[in-house]
Amino acid sequence: MQKTSARLLSLLSLLQARRDWPGALLADRLEVSPRTVRRDVDRLRELGYPIVAFKGPDGGYRLDAGTELPPLLFDDEQAVALAIALQIATTSGAGIEEAAARALTTVRQVMPARLRHRIDTLQVTAVERPAFRPNPRVDSGVIMTLSAAVHAREVLRFDHTPVGDKDRTGPSERRVQPHHLVTWGGRWYLVAWDLDREDWRTFRADRITPRTPTGPRFTPRELPGGNVAAFVTSKFNSSPGSAASGGSGGSGDWPCRGEVILDLPAATVSRHTRDAVVEELGPDRCRLILGSWSWPGLAAAIGRFDADFEVVGPAELKDAVARLARRYADAANGSH
């Protein structure tokens, strides 16, 4: 039988691997009795891990979210991936560069020597794609405030400085129903219904200074065009240069255009494309609408993100993804 400390680490690793664990299955995996599992769960709770028990035929345990961040356990691959992601985060454009550097230092300090060596020999230099004008940095607190208001469906008040009027008229107070937080051309935008102007508006996040508190909850309206990707694409393509104040064209100019759901954060995806609409769907999911000269080319462009994805449409993109999948499978198997 494992020593108590080693067994606790094994139990914590299992609890992090999936949402719910039946008690009997945990006991079987750890090769201990259900009573020992209960005692080990109590020990982890004393260390600050919010483990809850659930009842039922397969009653067991779940590692829940708590008020504080307890120590986390990563396997070797997760630790290396985290360190690389923190290096790349210096070009996120969300004002997290300094925090990412501090986090990377913290992670590296607690890594075993074998992993520190891998990280030190694999230095990642993240280079932003050139833009017609430098993309302004957005404070991470602003991004979090806008995202929270979108998800809570709460009226948002903020001071907004229009593009080109920064030194002329000054900021104006706006009241909006926030609907989507998107990126276009490396910049963050808030798509919202302006309550005072009774019309849809798109605001650059770097021009927003949120006010508190937020207002009452609202029932979302339907965006023109049916979804945020179509709305933003049509809006920006209708006025050259307005997308990022220094770049014309967009995914709507391509003969082939498709939509997918990617299992990646919006900030990560937006760093690697300038002619797409990226919509945040959660901390680790986003909607991407992208264009290309051909359907196979579009399918290949989506595959370069190296993440699981779901094709929303159209059918031509689904067919191209299937063809590429068969082609790559044949290549991997050595067949023609």
Secondary structure, DSSP 8 states (H G I E B T S, - for coil): ---HHHHHHHHHHHHHHSSEEEHHHHHHHHTS-HHHHHHHHHHHHHTT--EEEE-STT-EEEE---SS-------HHHHHHHHHHHHHGGGSSSS-HHHHHHHHHHHHHHS-HHHHHHHHH----------SS------HHHHHHHHHHHHHTB-EEEEE--TT-TTTT--EEEEEEEEEEEEETTEEEEEEEETTTTEEEEEEGGGEEEESS---B------TTSSHHHHHHHHHHTSTTTTTTS----GGGSSEEEEEEESS-HHHHHTT-SSSEEEEEETTEEEEEEEESSHHHHHHHHHTT-S-EEEEE-HHHHHHHHHHHHHHHHHHHT--
